[in-house]
Amino acid sequence: MRTDTSATALHADFAGRTLKFELRIGEIGELERRCNAGIGEIMVRLAAHRFFAHDIVETIRLGLIGGGLSQADAETLMRWNVFGRPLAENLQLAGSILEAAVSGVPAPGNPAAEGANDAAPETSPSSIDPAA
């Protein structure tokens, strides 16, 4: 997955290609209405595996629309790649879309965000004598 210039846009593999997903205020309101829960509650339900099918389906569908697809194109992709498939196949994607909407995504080119600096952080010397 990669980020866009928008702080809440997520690019992820879906339907055999990399697509943009974004939940803006309008899509968040629609998601909350359709799932009868606030966005935070939907995130908790996904994380705790206590989700409703709509929590996954609507998050992805509205994320596609917010990412720039028409409603018809989003629904076509959903028909072929979500409906009739096990919900668990798209659980992580739905969670990532919600996380991007709530917490944002790392800025492109930020080495710390991309894990480029995997070295152990520098620490102060131990106060315990290793020979003891």
BELHURA-V284141 format. One record per residue. N is the residue number from 0. SS is DSSP state (@ for helix, = for strand, . for the rest). PSI is psi in degrees with one decimal (NA if undefined). Layout:
# BELHURA-V284141
N SS PSI
N SS PSI
This chain:
# BELHURA-V284141
0 . 146.8
1 = 170.6
2 = 165.2
3 . 178.5
4 . -21.3
5 . 143.1
6 . -12.9
7 . 5.1
8 . 137.6
9 = 133.7
10 = 128.0
11 = 155.6
12 = 129.2
13 = 135.2
14 . 36.1
15 . 11.1
16 = 170.6
17 = 122.7
18 = 157.3
19 = 132.3
20 = 134.1
21 . 132.3
22 . 107.9
23 . 179.3
24 @ -43.6
25 @ -44.1
26 @ -36.4
27 @ -45.4
28 @ -43.1
29 @ -41.1
30 @ -46.3
31 @ -39.8
32 @ -46.5
33 @ -31.7
34 @ -2.4
35 . 43.0
36 . 154.8
37 . 162.5
38 @ -36.6
39 @ -41.2
40 @ -39.2
41 @ -42.2
42 @ -43.7
43 @ -43.3
44 @ -41.1
45 @ -47.0
46 @ -35.4
47 . 2.3
48 . 38.1
49 . 34.3
50 . 160.5
51 . 156.5
52 @ -40.3
53 @ -27.8
54 @ -39.5
55 @ -52.6
56 @ -50.5
57 @ -33.2
58 @ -46.1
59 @ -46.7
60 @ -49.0
61 @ -30.3
62 @ -38.8
63 @ -42.6
64 @ -45.7
65 @ -26.6
66 . -3.9
67 . -5.1
68 . 151.8
69 . 160.7
70 @ -42.0
71 @ -44.0
72 @ -40.3
73 @ -43.0
74 @ -32.8
75 @ -46.4
76 @ -39.4
77 @ -42.6
78 @ -40.2
79 @ -20.7
80 @ -6.0
81 . -54.7
82 . 133.9
83 . 1.1
84 . 156.3
85 . 136.3
86 @ -35.2
87 @ -24.8
88 @ -26.3
89 @ 7.8
90 @ -46.8
91 @ -41.0
92 @ -47.1
93 @ -43.6
94 @ -40.1
95 @ -37.5
96 @ -45.3
97 @ -43.1
98 @ -41.9
99 @ -39.2
100 @ -36.8
101 @ -46.6
102 @ -9.0
103 . -178.9
104 . 154.6
105 . 146.3
106 . 138.1
107 . 139.3
108 . 4.5
109 . 105.2
110 . -36.8
111 . -38.3
112 . -26.5
113 . 2.5
114 . 20.6
115 . -24.4
116 . 86.2
117 . 4.1
118 . 151.2
119 . 142.0
120 . 150.0
121 . 140.3
122 . 165.9
123 . 156.7
124 . 151.6
125 . 145.0
126 . -1.6
127 . 131.0
128 . 121.0
129 . -20.7
130 . -12.3
131 . NA
